[in-house]
Every structure is written in structure tokens, then in C-alpha cells.
Amino acid sequence: MTAFFDTLRLIAMLLSAGALLAAAFCDVRSYQIPNRLPAIIALSFLAAAPGTGAASAVAAIATAGGVFAIGVVLFVQRCLGGGDVKLLAATALWVPPALFAPFTLVTAAVGAALGLVMLSPLRRWLPPAPEELLSSGVAGSLRQPMPFGVAIAAGGLFALAARLNA
């Protein structure tokens, strides 16, 4: 029976990795993350959860709930977009407690590098933000929003790769 759960876990992880890559691409292209991508990540985790044990699954769901709650606060303060919050919470399902600090570090480091790109002339390589995003005030005090889904995807891919070796 463990071969079945190992195969199921591998398929779920590959689906999640594909959804993370798609989310990063969509965020760079349009500054939006389609709802279906965090849903794929969360449903993939739920499909693989029976093979991880009840305590591990409950801890992952509790962690993702906490990440979502913090994300909502950051969304209200216009520090993160709604798609970023959903992607971050769904990705947190795949991050075991032992990997949470490294996941956060990778996400923050890639976010910082992305921030430097946004402050440099390289920003011109990115598509302009949609006018409705800028006029609605969703971008906060920035004139150009940052596709933070790229950083979340990098952290998520790091966590998935680390789980493969576990």
C-alpha cells in the first residue's frame, strides 16, 4: 500500500510544482494569479495527505490557516495581493514544520531580488501593470506592483524538492 501512496504523493507534488510555475508565469505576465492554481495546489495536497499521517496533515492545515490569516492582514494593508495570499496559503500546506524557516528564507530572498529588479532599469522588461490595478489602489503606494508570486513559487519549489528527498 505504501507504493500506492508514494506514487500518489509524487503525482500530487508534480501537479503542485506545475501549478507553482504557472502561477509565477501568470503573475509576471498579468500581475494576477488565477484562483485555479492555488486550488490545484491545495487539492493535490489533500489527495496526498492520507499517506502522510493524520498528525502531519492536521499540522499542515493549521500552518496554512495561520499563513492565510497573516496574509489577509497583509492584504488589508495592501502589502500583498489576494492571489499572493491564496498562493502562499496553498503552498504552505506542502511545507512541513522543519522546512518552514528555510521556505520563508528562500521566498524572502527571491522576493528581495525581485524587489531589486523592480527598482532597476530591468523593470522595463516586465509588462506594464493593468490600468485597473493601478487605479483601484490595489498596488498600494507603489506605482508598479511586484509579481510576488514568483518568490512564493520559488519557495514552494524549494519545499517540494526538499520533500522529495525526505
Beta strands, then each sheet from edge to edge (+ up, - down):
end
